[in-house]
Amino acid sequence: MKIMVVCGNGLGSSFIMELNVKKALTEMGKTAEVDHTDLASAKTVPADIYIGAADIVGQLDNGNRTIVTLENMMNISEIKTKLEKHI
């Protein structure tokens, strides 16, 4: 399984979210390939799940992608709750 963490520029906030997603997966006892990128690149990068802030990640929804929208990218509990529906 591949999870793509997305932010506007693919730098700071997506890297922090990537670390938090990895921590959440570890706490859940799950494994996945997790990477981060910017919004424009994410549109061409295949992944099983795209995760990010509501104002960004919703732009990736093409009707076929699994999109996970976060309200608080620092909240490990929220990440786990929202990911477990898809893993």
Phi and psi restraints in degrees (range 20) as a CNS / XPLOR table:
assign (resid 1 and name C) (resid 2 and name N)
       (resid 2 and name CA) (resid 2 and name C) 1.0 -118.4 20.0 2
assign (resid 2 and name N) (resid 2 and name CA)
       (resid 2 and name C) (resid 3 and name N) 1.0 128.6 20.0 2
assign (resid 2 and name C) (resid 3 and name N)
       (resid 3 and name CA) (resid 3 and name C) 1.0 -114.7 20.0 2
assign (resid 3 and name N) (resid 3 and name CA)
       (resid 3 and name C) (resid 4 and name N) 1.0 126.1 20.0 2
assign (resid 3 and name C) (resid 4 and name N)
       (resid 4 and name CA) (resid 4 and name C) 1.0 -108.8 20.0 2
assign (resid 4 and name N) (resid 4 and name CA)
       (resid 4 and name C) (resid 5 and name N) 1.0 120.0 20.0 2
assign (resid 4 and name C) (resid 5 and name N)
       (resid 5 and name CA) (resid 5 and name C) 1.0 -92.6 20.0 2
assign (resid 5 and name N) (resid 5 and name CA)
       (resid 5 and name C) (resid 6 and name N) 1.0 129.0 20.0 2
assign (resid 5 and name C) (resid 6 and name N)
       (resid 6 and name CA) (resid 6 and name C) 1.0 -123.6 20.0 2
assign (resid 6 and name N) (resid 6 and name CA)
       (resid 6 and name C) (resid 7 and name N) 1.0 137.1 20.0 2
assign (resid 6 and name C) (resid 7 and name N)
       (resid 7 and name CA) (resid 7 and name C) 1.0 -140.6 20.0 2
assign (resid 7 and name N) (resid 7 and name CA)
       (resid 7 and name C) (resid 8 and name N) 1.0 177.7 20.0 2
assign (resid 7 and name C) (resid 8 and name N)
       (resid 8 and name CA) (resid 8 and name C) 1.0 -59.3 20.0 2
assign (resid 8 and name N) (resid 8 and name CA)
       (resid 8 and name C) (resid 9 and name N) 1.0 -44.8 20.0 2
assign (resid 8 and name C) (resid 9 and name N)
       (resid 9 and name CA) (resid 9 and name C) 1.0 -110.6 20.0 2
assign (resid 9 and name N) (resid 9 and name CA)
       (resid 9 and name C) (resid 10 and name N) 1.0 -9.1 20.0 2
assign (resid 9 and name C) (resid 10 and name N)
       (resid 10 and name CA) (resid 10 and name C) 1.0 74.8 20.0 2
assign (resid 10 and name N) (resid 10 and name CA)
       (resid 10 and name C) (resid 11 and name N) 1.0 23.2 20.0 2
assign (resid 10 and name C) (resid 11 and name N)
       (resid 11 and name CA) (resid 11 and name C) 1.0 -115.1 20.0 2
assign (resid 11 and name N) (resid 11 and name CA)
       (resid 11 and name C) (resid 12 and name N) 1.0 -106.3 20.0 2
assign (resid 11 and name C) (resid 12 and name N)
       (resid 12 and name CA) (resid 12 and name C) 1.0 -59.6 20.0 2
assign (resid 12 and name N) (resid 12 and name CA)
       (resid 12 and name C) (resid 13 and name N) 1.0 -60.0 20.0 2
assign (resid 12 and name C) (resid 13 and name N)
       (resid 13 and name CA) (resid 13 and name C) 1.0 -67.7 20.0 2
assign (resid 13 and name N) (resid 13 and name CA)
       (resid 13 and name C) (resid 14 and name N) 1.0 -35.6 20.0 2
assign (resid 13 and name C) (resid 14 and name N)
       (resid 14 and name CA) (resid 14 and name C) 1.0 -70.9 20.0 2
assign (resid 14 and name N) (resid 14 and name CA)
       (resid 14 and name C) (resid 15 and name N) 1.0 -31.0 20.0 2
assign (resid 14 and name C) (resid 15 and name N)
       (resid 15 and name CA) (resid 15 and name C) 1.0 -67.8 20.0 2
assign (resid 15 and name N) (resid 15 and name CA)
       (resid 15 and name C) (resid 16 and name N) 1.0 -42.3 20.0 2
assign (resid 15 and name C) (resid 16 and name N)
       (resid 16 and name CA) (resid 16 and name C) 1.0 -63.2 20.0 2
assign (resid 16 and name N) (resid 16 and name CA)
       (resid 16 and name C) (resid 17 and name N) 1.0 -43.8 20.0 2
assign (resid 16 and name C) (resid 17 and name N)
       (resid 17 and name CA) (resid 17 and name C) 1.0 -62.3 20.0 2
assign (resid 17 and name N) (resid 17 and name CA)
       (resid 17 and name C) (resid 18 and name N) 1.0 -39.0 20.0 2
assign (resid 17 and name C) (resid 18 and name N)
       (resid 18 and name CA) (resid 18 and name C) 1.0 -58.5 20.0 2
assign (resid 18 and name N) (resid 18 and name CA)
       (resid 18 and name C) (resid 19 and name N) 1.0 -46.8 20.0 2
assign (resid 18 and name C) (resid 19 and name N)
       (resid 19 and name CA) (resid 19 and name C) 1.0 -61.1 20.0 2
assign (resid 19 and name N) (resid 19 and name CA)
       (resid 19 and name C) (resid 20 and name N) 1.0 -41.0 20.0 2
assign (resid 19 and name C) (resid 20 and name N)
       (resid 20 and name CA) (resid 20 and name C) 1.0 -69.3 20.0 2
assign (resid 20 and name N) (resid 20 and name CA)
       (resid 20 and name C) (resid 21 and name N) 1.0 -36.4 20.0 2
assign (resid 20 and name C) (resid 21 and name N)
       (resid 21 and name CA) (resid 21 and name C) 1.0 -64.5 20.0 2
assign (resid 21 and name N) (resid 21 and name CA)
       (resid 21 and name C) (resid 22 and name N) 1.0 -43.3 20.0 2
assign (resid 21 and name C) (resid 22 and name N)
       (resid 22 and name CA) (resid 22 and name C) 1.0 -61.8 20.0 2
assign (resid 22 and name N) (resid 22 and name CA)
       (resid 22 and name C) (resid 23 and name N) 1.0 -41.4 20.0 2
assign (resid 22 and name C) (resid 23 and name N)
       (resid 23 and name CA) (resid 23 and name C) 1.0 -64.2 20.0 2
assign (resid 23 and name N) (resid 23 and name CA)
       (resid 23 and name C) (resid 24 and name N) 1.0 -43.4 20.0 2
assign (resid 23 and name C) (resid 24 and name N)
       (resid 24 and name CA) (resid 24 and name C) 1.0 -61.1 20.0 2
assign (resid 24 and name N) (resid 24 and name CA)
       (resid 24 and name C) (resid 25 and name N) 1.0 -44.3 20.0 2
assign (resid 24 and name C) (resid 25 and name N)
       (resid 25 and name CA) (resid 25 and name C) 1.0 -61.1 20.0 2
assign (resid 25 and name N) (resid 25 and name CA)
       (resid 25 and name C) (resid 26 and name N) 1.0 -42.9 20.0 2
assign (resid 25 and name C) (resid 26 and name N)
       (resid 26 and name CA) (resid 26 and name C) 1.0 -60.3 20.0 2
assign (resid 26 and name N) (resid 26 and name CA)
       (resid 26 and name C) (resid 27 and name N) 1.0 -45.6 20.0 2
assign (resid 26 and name C) (resid 27 and name N)
       (resid 27 and name CA) (resid 27 and name C) 1.0 -64.1 20.0 2
assign (resid 27 and name N) (resid 27 and name CA)
       (resid 27 and name C) (resid 28 and name N) 1.0 -28.6 20.0 2
assign (resid 27 and name C) (resid 28 and name N)
       (resid 28 and name CA) (resid 28 and name C) 1.0 -84.5 20.0 2
assign (resid 28 and name N) (resid 28 and name CA)
       (resid 28 and name C) (resid 29 and name N) 1.0 -10.2 20.0 2
assign (resid 28 and name C) (resid 29 and name N)
       (resid 29 and name CA) (resid 29 and name C) 1.0 75.3 20.0 2
assign (resid 29 and name N) (resid 29 and name CA)
       (resid 29 and name C) (resid 30 and name N) 1.0 24.7 20.0 2
assign (resid 29 and name C) (resid 30 and name N)
       (resid 30 and name CA) (resid 30 and name C) 1.0 -112.9 20.0 2
assign (resid 30 and name N) (resid 30 and name CA)
       (resid 30 and name C) (resid 31 and name N) 1.0 158.2 20.0 2
assign (resid 30 and name C) (resid 31 and name N)
       (resid 31 and name CA) (resid 31 and name C) 1.0 -127.2 20.0 2
assign (resid 31 and name N) (resid 31 and name CA)
       (resid 31 and name C) (resid 32 and name N) 1.0 147.3 20.0 2
assign (resid 31 and name C) (resid 32 and name N)
       (resid 32 and name CA) (resid 32 and name C) 1.0 -163.2 20.0 2
assign (resid 32 and name N) (resid 32 and name CA)
       (resid 32 and name C) (resid 33 and name N) 1.0 156.4 20.0 2
assign (resid 32 and name C) (resid 33 and name N)
       (resid 33 and name CA) (resid 33 and name C) 1.0 -81.1 20.0 2
assign (resid 33 and name N) (resid 33 and name CA)
       (resid 33 and name C) (resid 34 and name N) 1.0 124.3 20.0 2
assign (resid 33 and name C) (resid 34 and name N)
       (resid 34 and name CA) (resid 34 and name C) 1.0 -122.5 20.0 2
assign (resid 34 and name N) (resid 34 and name CA)
       (resid 34 and name C) (resid 35 and name N) 1.0 131.1 20.0 2
assign (resid 34 and name C) (resid 35 and name N)
       (resid 35 and name CA) (resid 35 and name C) 1.0 -141.2 20.0 2
assign (resid 35 and name N) (resid 35 and name CA)
       (resid 35 and name C) (resid 36 and name N) 1.0 167.0 20.0 2
assign (resid 35 and name C) (resid 36 and name N)
       (resid 36 and name CA) (resid 36 and name C) 1.0 -128.8 20.0 2
assign (resid 36 and name N) (resid 36 and name CA)
       (resid 36 and name C) (resid 37 and name N) 1.0 152.9 20.0 2
assign (resid 36 and name C) (resid 37 and name N)
       (resid 37 and name CA) (resid 37 and name C) 1.0 -159.2 20.0 2
assign (resid 37 and name N) (resid 37 and name CA)
       (resid 37 and name C) (resid 38 and name N) 1.0 175.2 20.0 2
assign (resid 37 and name C) (resid 38 and name N)
       (resid 38 and name CA) (resid 38 and name C) 1.0 -87.3 20.0 2
assign (resid 38 and name N) (resid 38 and name CA)
       (resid 38 and name C) (resid 39 and name N) 1.0 166.7 20.0 2
assign (resid 38 and name C) (resid 39 and name N)
       (resid 39 and name CA) (resid 39 and name C) 1.0 -59.8 20.0 2
assign (resid 39 and name N) (resid 39 and name CA)
       (resid 39 and name C) (resid 40 and name N) 1.0 -46.3 20.0 2
assign (resid 39 and name C) (resid 40 and name N)
       (resid 40 and name CA) (resid 40 and name C) 1.0 -61.7 20.0 2
assign (resid 40 and name N) (resid 40 and name CA)
       (resid 40 and name C) (resid 41 and name N) 1.0 -43.7 20.0 2
assign (resid 40 and name C) (resid 41 and name N)
       (resid 41 and name CA) (resid 41 and name C) 1.0 -68.6 20.0 2
assign (resid 41 and name N) (resid 41 and name CA)
       (resid 41 and name C) (resid 42 and name N) 1.0 -35.6 20.0 2
assign (resid 41 and name C) (resid 42 and name N)
       (resid 42 and name CA) (resid 42 and name C) 1.0 -60.6 20.0 2
assign (resid 42 and name N) (resid 42 and name CA)
       (resid 42 and name C) (resid 43 and name N) 1.0 -27.2 20.0 2
assign (resid 42 and name C) (resid 43 and name N)
       (resid 43 and name CA) (resid 43 and name C) 1.0 -65.6 20.0 2
assign (resid 43 and name N) (resid 43 and name CA)
       (resid 43 and name C) (resid 44 and name N) 1.0 -20.1 20.0 2
assign (resid 43 and name C) (resid 44 and name N)
       (resid 44 and name CA) (resid 44 and name C) 1.0 -113.4 20.0 2
assign (resid 44 and name N) (resid 44 and name CA)
       (resid 44 and name C) (resid 45 and name N) 1.0 -3.4 20.0 2
assign (resid 44 and name C) (resid 45 and name N)
       (resid 45 and name CA) (resid 45 and name C) 1.0 -95.6 20.0 2
assign (resid 45 and name N) (resid 45 and name CA)
       (resid 45 and name C) (resid 46 and name N) 1.0 120.7 20.0 2
assign (resid 45 and name C) (resid 46 and name N)
       (resid 46 and name CA) (resid 46 and name C) 1.0 -73.1 20.0 2
assign (resid 46 and name N) (resid 46 and name CA)
       (resid 46 and name C) (resid 47 and name N) 1.0 136.9 20.0 2
assign (resid 46 and name C) (resid 47 and name N)
       (resid 47 and name CA) (resid 47 and name C) 1.0 -154.0 20.0 2
assign (resid 47 and name N) (resid 47 and name CA)
       (resid 47 and name C) (resid 48 and name N) 1.0 159.5 20.0 2
assign (resid 47 and name C) (resid 48 and name N)
       (resid 48 and name CA) (resid 48 and name C) 1.0 -79.9 20.0 2
assign (resid 48 and name N) (resid 48 and name CA)
       (resid 48 and name C) (resid 49 and name N) 1.0 -35.7 20.0 2
assign (resid 48 and name C) (resid 49 and name N)
       (resid 49 and name CA) (resid 49 and name C) 1.0 -137.4 20.0 2
assign (resid 49 and name N) (resid 49 and name CA)
       (resid 49 and name C) (resid 50 and name N) 1.0 135.8 20.0 2
assign (resid 49 and name C) (resid 50 and name N)
       (resid 50 and name CA) (resid 50 and name C) 1.0 -111.2 20.0 2
assign (resid 50 and name N) (resid 50 and name CA)
       (resid 50 and name C) (resid 51 and name N) 1.0 131.6 20.0 2
assign (resid 50 and name C) (resid 51 and name N)
       (resid 51 and name CA) (resid 51 and name C) 1.0 -132.8 20.0 2
assign (resid 51 and name N) (resid 51 and name CA)
       (resid 51 and name C) (resid 52 and name N) 1.0 140.0 20.0 2
assign (resid 51 and name C) (resid 52 and name N)
       (resid 52 and name CA) (resid 52 and name C) 1.0 177.5 20.0 2
assign (resid 52 and name N) (resid 52 and name CA)
       (resid 52 and name C) (resid 53 and name N) 1.0 -175.2 20.0 2
assign (resid 52 and name C) (resid 53 and name N)
       (resid 53 and name CA) (resid 53 and name C) 1.0 -70.0 20.0 2
assign (resid 53 and name N) (resid 53 and name CA)
       (resid 53 and name C) (resid 54 and name N) 1.0 151.0 20.0 2
assign (resid 53 and name C) (resid 54 and name N)
       (resid 54 and name CA) (resid 54 and name C) 1.0 -56.5 20.0 2
assign (resid 54 and name N) (resid 54 and name CA)
       (resid 54 and name C) (resid 55 and name N) 1.0 -39.7 20.0 2
assign (resid 54 and name C) (resid 55 and name N)
       (resid 55 and name CA) (resid 55 and name C) 1.0 -70.7 20.0 2
assign (resid 55 and name N) (resid 55 and name CA)
       (resid 55 and name C) (resid 56 and name N) 1.0 -15.9 20.0 2
assign (resid 55 and name C) (resid 56 and name N)
       (resid 56 and name CA) (resid 56 and name C) 1.0 -107.9 20.0 2
assign (resid 56 and name N) (resid 56 and name CA)
       (resid 56 and name C) (resid 57 and name N) 1.0 -56.7 20.0 2
assign (resid 56 and name C) (resid 57 and name N)
       (resid 57 and name CA) (resid 57 and name C) 1.0 -66.7 20.0 2
assign (resid 57 and name N) (resid 57 and name CA)
       (resid 57 and name C) (resid 58 and name N) 1.0 -25.3 20.0 2
assign (resid 57 and name C) (resid 58 and name N)
       (resid 58 and name CA) (resid 58 and name C) 1.0 -61.7 20.0 2
assign (resid 58 and name N) (resid 58 and name CA)
       (resid 58 and name C) (resid 59 and name N) 1.0 -24.7 20.0 2
assign (resid 58 and name C) (resid 59 and name N)
       (resid 59 and name CA) (resid 59 and name C) 1.0 -70.2 20.0 2
assign (resid 59 and name N) (resid 59 and name CA)
       (resid 59 and name C) (resid 60 and name N) 1.0 -12.5 20.0 2
assign (resid 59 and name C) (resid 60 and name N)
       (resid 60 and name CA) (resid 60 and name C) 1.0 -88.9 20.0 2
assign (resid 60 and name N) (resid 60 and name CA)
       (resid 60 and name C) (resid 61 and name N) 1.0 -11.1 20.0 2
assign (resid 60 and name C) (resid 61 and name N)
       (resid 61 and name CA) (resid 61 and name C) 1.0 -69.2 20.0 2
assign (resid 61 and name N) (resid 61 and name CA)
       (resid 61 and name C) (resid 62 and name N) 1.0 110.2 20.0 2
assign (resid 61 and name C) (resid 62 and name N)
       (resid 62 and name CA) (resid 62 and name C) 1.0 -111.7 20.0 2
assign (resid 62 and name N) (resid 62 and name CA)
       (resid 62 and name C) (resid 63 and name N) 1.0 11.3 20.0 2
assign (resid 62 and name C) (resid 63 and name N)
       (resid 63 and name CA) (resid 63 and name C) 1.0 91.4 20.0 2
assign (resid 63 and name N) (resid 63 and name CA)
       (resid 63 and name C) (resid 64 and name N) 1.0 -14.3 20.0 2
assign (resid 63 and name C) (resid 64 and name N)
       (resid 64 and name CA) (resid 64 and name C) 1.0 -115.6 20.0 2
assign (resid 64 and name N) (resid 64 and name CA)
       (resid 64 and name C) (resid 65 and name N) 1.0 -17.8 20.0 2
assign (resid 64 and name C) (resid 65 and name N)
       (resid 65 and name CA) (resid 65 and name C) 1.0 -87.4 20.0 2
assign (resid 65 and name N) (resid 65 and name CA)
       (resid 65 and name C) (resid 66 and name N) 1.0 147.9 20.0 2
assign (resid 65 and name C) (resid 66 and name N)
       (resid 66 and name CA) (resid 66 and name C) 1.0 -88.6 20.0 2
assign (resid 66 and name N) (resid 66 and name CA)
       (resid 66 and name C) (resid 67 and name N) 1.0 116.5 20.0 2
assign (resid 66 and name C) (resid 67 and name N)
       (resid 67 and name CA) (resid 67 and name C) 1.0 -113.7 20.0 2
assign (resid 67 and name N) (resid 67 and name CA)
       (resid 67 and name C) (resid 68 and name N) 1.0 130.0 20.0 2
assign (resid 67 and name C) (resid 68 and name N)
       (resid 68 and name CA) (resid 68 and name C) 1.0 -116.4 20.0 2
assign (resid 68 and name N) (resid 68 and name CA)
       (resid 68 and name C) (resid 69 and name N) 1.0 119.6 20.0 2
assign (resid 68 and name C) (resid 69 and name N)
       (resid 69 and name CA) (resid 69 and name C) 1.0 -101.4 20.0 2
assign (resid 69 and name N) (resid 69 and name CA)
       (resid 69 and name C) (resid 70 and name N) 1.0 127.4 20.0 2
assign (resid 69 and name C) (resid 70 and name N)
       (resid 70 and name CA) (resid 70 and name C) 1.0 -104.6 20.0 2
assign (resid 70 and name N) (resid 70 and name CA)
       (resid 70 and name C) (resid 71 and name N) 1.0 138.4 20.0 2
assign (resid 70 and name C) (resid 71 and name N)
       (resid 71 and name CA) (resid 71 and name C) 1.0 -86.3 20.0 2
assign (resid 71 and name N) (resid 71 and name CA)
       (resid 71 and name C) (resid 72 and name N) 1.0 -35.9 20.0 2
assign (resid 71 and name C) (resid 72 and name N)
       (resid 72 and name CA) (resid 72 and name C) 1.0 -136.4 20.0 2
assign (resid 72 and name N) (resid 72 and name CA)
       (resid 72 and name C) (resid 73 and name N) 1.0 104.3 20.0 2
assign (resid 72 and name C) (resid 73 and name N)
       (resid 73 and name CA) (resid 73 and name C) 1.0 -67.7 20.0 2
assign (resid 73 and name N) (resid 73 and name CA)
       (resid 73 and name C) (resid 74 and name N) 1.0 -11.6 20.0 2
assign (resid 73 and name C) (resid 74 and name N)
       (resid 74 and name CA) (resid 74 and name C) 1.0 -92.5 20.0 2
assign (resid 74 and name N) (resid 74 and name CA)
       (resid 74 and name C) (resid 75 and name N) 1.0 -8.9 20.0 2
assign (resid 74 and name C) (resid 75 and name N)
       (resid 75 and name CA) (resid 75 and name C) 1.0 -88.9 20.0 2
assign (resid 75 and name N) (resid 75 and name CA)
       (resid 75 and name C) (resid 76 and name N) 1.0 101.7 20.0 2
assign (resid 75 and name C) (resid 76 and name N)
       (resid 76 and name CA) (resid 76 and name C) 1.0 -62.3 20.0 2
assign (resid 76 and name N) (resid 76 and name CA)
       (resid 76 and name C) (resid 77 and name N) 1.0 -37.9 20.0 2
assign (resid 76 and name C) (resid 77 and name N)
       (resid 77 and name CA) (resid 77 and name C) 1.0 -61.8 20.0 2
assign (resid 77 and name N) (resid 77 and name CA)
       (resid 77 and name C) (resid 78 and name N) 1.0 -43.2 20.0 2
assign (resid 77 and name C) (resid 78 and name N)
       (resid 78 and name CA) (resid 78 and name C) 1.0 -63.7 20.0 2
assign (resid 78 and name N) (resid 78 and name CA)
       (resid 78 and name C) (resid 79 and name N) 1.0 -42.2 20.0 2
assign (resid 78 and name C) (resid 79 and name N)
       (resid 79 and name CA) (resid 79 and name C) 1.0 -60.4 20.0 2
assign (resid 79 and name N) (resid 79 and name CA)
       (resid 79 and name C) (resid 80 and name N) 1.0 -47.2 20.0 2
assign (resid 79 and name C) (resid 80 and name N)
       (resid 80 and name CA) (resid 80 and name C) 1.0 -62.0 20.0 2
assign (resid 80 and name N) (resid 80 and name CA)
       (resid 80 and name C) (resid 81 and name N) 1.0 -46.3 20.0 2
assign (resid 80 and name C) (resid 81 and name N)
       (resid 81 and name CA) (resid 81 and name C) 1.0 -59.1 20.0 2
assign (resid 81 and name N) (resid 81 and name CA)
       (resid 81 and name C) (resid 82 and name N) 1.0 -43.9 20.0 2
assign (resid 81 and name C) (resid 82 and name N)
       (resid 82 and name CA) (resid 82 and name C) 1.0 -77.4 20.0 2
assign (resid 82 and name N) (resid 82 and name CA)
       (resid 82 and name C) (resid 83 and name N) 1.0 -31.7 20.0 2
assign (resid 82 and name C) (resid 83 and name N)
       (resid 83 and name CA) (resid 83 and name C) 1.0 -75.5 20.0 2
assign (resid 83 and name N) (resid 83 and name CA)
       (resid 83 and name C) (resid 84 and name N) 1.0 -35.5 20.0 2
assign (resid 83 and name C) (resid 84 and name N)
       (resid 84 and name CA) (resid 84 and name C) 1.0 -63.6 20.0 2
assign (resid 84 and name N) (resid 84 and name CA)
       (resid 84 and name C) (resid 85 and name N) 1.0 -18.1 20.0 2
assign (resid 84 and name C) (resid 85 and name N)
       (resid 85 and name CA) (resid 85 and name C) 1.0 -71.1 20.0 2
assign (resid 85 and name N) (resid 85 and name CA)
       (resid 85 and name C) (resid 86 and name N) 1.0 -18.9 20.0 2
assign (resid 85 and name C) (resid 86 and name N)
       (resid 86 and name CA) (resid 86 and name C) 1.0 -116.9 20.0 2
assign (resid 86 and name N) (resid 86 and name CA)
       (resid 86 and name C) (resid 87 and name N) 1.0 -7.3 20.0 2
